Amino acid sequence: MYSAHYSRYADDLAFSWSADDEPPPFRNLVEDKLRRFDYRIQPSKGWRLQRRNERPEITGLALDGRRLRLSERIVERIRQLKRQQSRNDGDVRARLRGYWVLRQMLK
Protein backbone atom coordinates (compact mmCIF):
# COMPACT_ATOMS: atom_id res chain seq x y z
CA MET A 1 0.00 0.00 0.00
CA TYR A 2 2.74 2.51 0.96
CA SER A 3 5.76 0.65 -0.43
CA ALA A 4 7.46 0.86 2.95
CA HIS A 5 10.49 -1.23 3.83
CA TYR A 6 10.40 -2.82 7.25
CA SER A 7 13.20 -4.07 9.48
CA ARG A 8 13.50 -4.82 13.16
CA TYR A 9 15.96 -5.75 15.82
CA ALA A 10 14.47 -7.27 18.98
CA ASP A 11 11.66 -4.84 19.83
CA ASP A 12 12.83 -1.93 17.65
CA LEU A 13 10.88 -1.48 14.43
CA ALA A 14 12.04 0.60 11.46
CA PHE A 15 10.04 1.63 8.41
CA SER A 16 11.33 3.52 5.42
CA TRP A 17 9.89 4.68 2.13
CA SER A 18 10.91 7.00 -0.67
CA ALA A 19 8.58 9.89 0.29
CA ASP A 20 9.88 12.72 2.49
CA ASP A 21 7.03 12.40 4.98
CA GLU A 22 5.27 9.39 6.44
CA PRO A 23 1.92 8.70 4.80
CA PRO A 24 -0.79 10.28 7.03
CA PRO A 25 -2.60 7.10 8.12
CA PHE A 26 0.58 5.01 8.46
CA ARG A 27 1.25 5.63 12.17
CA ASN A 28 -2.35 4.81 13.14
CA LEU A 29 -2.27 1.63 11.06
CA VAL A 30 0.94 0.46 12.75
CA GLU A 31 -0.30 1.30 16.26
CA ASP A 32 -3.62 -0.46 15.60
CA LYS A 33 -1.80 -3.58 14.42
CA LEU A 34 0.47 -3.56 17.48
CA ARG A 35 -2.50 -3.21 19.84
CA ARG A 36 -4.23 -6.09 18.10
CA PHE A 37 -1.39 -8.36 19.24
CA ASP A 38 -1.13 -6.80 22.72
CA TYR A 39 1.94 -4.69 21.94
CA ARG A 40 2.32 -0.98 22.41
CA ILE A 41 4.86 1.71 21.65
CA GLN A 42 6.97 2.40 24.73
CA PRO A 43 6.47 6.00 25.88
CA SER A 44 10.18 6.35 26.66
CA LYS A 45 11.12 5.34 23.11
CA GLY A 46 8.16 6.83 21.31
CA TRP A 47 7.74 7.21 17.60
CA ARG A 48 10.66 8.91 15.92
CA LEU A 49 10.66 10.18 12.36
CA GLN A 50 13.96 10.77 10.64
CA ARG A 51 14.20 12.73 7.43
CA ARG A 52 16.10 11.48 4.42
CA ASN A 53 18.93 14.00 4.96
CA GLU A 54 19.48 12.79 8.56
CA ARG A 55 21.73 9.89 9.43
CA PRO A 56 19.51 6.90 10.08
CA GLU A 57 19.82 5.52 13.61
CA ILE A 58 18.26 2.51 15.31
CA THR A 59 19.18 0.43 18.37
CA GLY A 60 22.20 2.62 19.15
CA LEU A 61 23.73 2.22 15.70
CA ALA A 62 23.91 4.91 13.04
CA LEU A 63 24.36 4.48 9.31
CA ASP A 64 27.04 6.89 8.20
CA GLY A 65 27.06 6.74 4.42
CA ARG A 66 27.52 3.02 3.81
CA ARG A 67 29.13 2.24 7.18
CA LEU A 68 27.59 1.44 10.57
CA ARG A 69 28.92 3.22 13.63
CA LEU A 70 27.91 3.72 17.25
CA SER A 71 25.42 6.52 17.77
CA GLU A 72 26.49 9.68 19.59
CA ARG A 73 24.24 8.65 22.49
CA ILE A 74 26.15 5.36 22.90
CA VAL A 75 29.55 7.07 22.52
CA GLU A 76 28.58 9.50 25.29
CA ARG A 77 27.46 6.58 27.48
CA ILE A 78 30.87 4.93 26.97
CA ARG A 79 32.59 8.17 28.04
CA GLN A 80 30.46 8.26 31.20
CA LEU A 81 31.32 4.66 32.01
CA LYS A 82 35.05 5.30 31.48
CA ARG A 83 34.88 8.13 34.01
CA GLN A 84 33.26 5.73 36.49
CA GLN A 85 35.77 2.95 35.78
CA SER A 86 38.10 4.01 38.60
CA ARG A 87 35.47 2.93 41.15
CA ASN A 88 36.51 -0.69 40.51
CA ASP A 89 32.87 -1.56 39.81
CA GLY A 90 32.44 -4.94 38.09
CA ASP A 91 29.19 -3.83 36.45
CA VAL A 92 30.92 -0.83 34.83
CA ARG A 93 33.76 -3.02 33.55
CA ALA A 94 31.27 -5.55 32.14
CA ARG A 95 29.34 -2.82 30.32
CA LEU A 96 32.54 -1.39 28.87
CA ARG A 97 33.56 -4.86 27.66
CA GLY A 98 30.15 -5.22 26.01
CA TYR A 99 30.53 -1.91 24.19
CA TRP A 100 34.08 -2.87 23.17
CA VAL A 101 32.74 -6.11 21.61
CA LEU A 102 30.03 -4.14 19.82
CA ARG A 103 32.66 -1.76 18.41
CA GLN A 104 34.72 -4.72 17.20
CA MET A 105 31.71 -6.13 15.37
CA LEU A 106 31.31 -2.84 13.49
CA LYS A 107 34.90 -2.80 12.19
C-alpha positions in Angstrom: 0.0 0.0 0.0 2.7 2.5 1.0 5.8 0.6 -0.4 7.5 0.9 2.9 10.5 -1.2 3.8 10.4 -2.8 7.3 13.2 -4.1 9.5 13.5 -4.8 13.2 16.0 -5.8 15.8 14.5 -7.3 19.0 11.7 -4.8 19.8 12.8 -1.9 17.7 10.9 -1.5 14.4 12.0 0.6 11.5 10.0 1.6 8.4 11.3 3.5 5.4 9.9 4.7 2.1 10.9 7.0 -0.7 8.6 9.9 0.3 9.9 12.7 2.5 7.0 12.4 5.0 5.3 9.4 6.4 1.9 8.7 4.8 -0.8 10.3 7.0 -2.6 7.1 8.1 0.6 5.0 8.5 1.2 5.6 12.2 -2.3 4.8 13.1 -2.3 1.6 11.1 0.9 0.5 12.7 -0.3 1.3 16.3 -3.6 -0.5 15.6 -1.8 -3.6 14.4 0.5 -3.6 17.5 -2.5 -3.2 19.8 -4.2 -6.1 18.1 -1.4 -8.4 19.2 -1.1 -6.8 22.7 1.9 -4.7 21.9 2.3 -1.0 22.4 4.9 1.7 21.7 7.0 2.4 24.7 6.5 6.0 25.9 10.2 6.4 26.7 11.1 5.3 23.1 8.2 6.8 21.3 7.7 7.2 17.6 10.7 8.9 15.9 10.7 10.2 12.4 14.0 10.8 10.6 14.2 12.7 7.4 16.1 11.5 4.4 18.9 14.0 5.0 19.5 12.8 8.6 21.7 9.9 9.4 19.5 6.9 10.1 19.8 5.5 13.6 18.3 2.5 15.3 19.2 0.4 18.4 22.2 2.6 19.1 23.7 2.2 15.7 23.9 4.9 13.0 24.4 4.5 9.3 27.0 6.9 8.2 27.1 6.7 4.4 27.5 3.0 3.8 29.1 2.2 7.2 27.6 1.4 10.6 28.9 3.2 13.6 27.9 3.7 17.2 25.4 6.5 17.8 26.5 9.7 19.6 24.2 8.7 22.5 26.1 5.4 22.9 29.5 7.1 22.5 28.6 9.5 25.3 27.5 6.6 27.5 30.9 4.9 27.0 32.6 8.2 28.0 30.5 8.3 31.2 31.3 4.7 32.0 35.0 5.3 31.5 34.9 8.1 34.0 33.3 5.7 36.5 35.8 3.0 35.8 38.1 4.0 38.6 35.5 2.9 41.2 36.5 -0.7 40.5 32.9 -1.6 39.8 32.4 -4.9 38.1 29.2 -3.8 36.4 30.9 -0.8 34.8 33.8 -3.0 33.6 31.3 -5.5 32.1 29.3 -2.8 30.3 32.5 -1.4 28.9 33.6 -4.9 27.7 30.1 -5.2 26.0 30.5 -1.9 24.2 34.1 -2.9 23.2 32.7 -6.1 21.6 30.0 -4.1 19.8 32.7 -1.8 18.4 34.7 -4.7 17.2 31.7 -6.1 15.4 31.3 -2.8 13.5 34.9 -2.8 12.2 
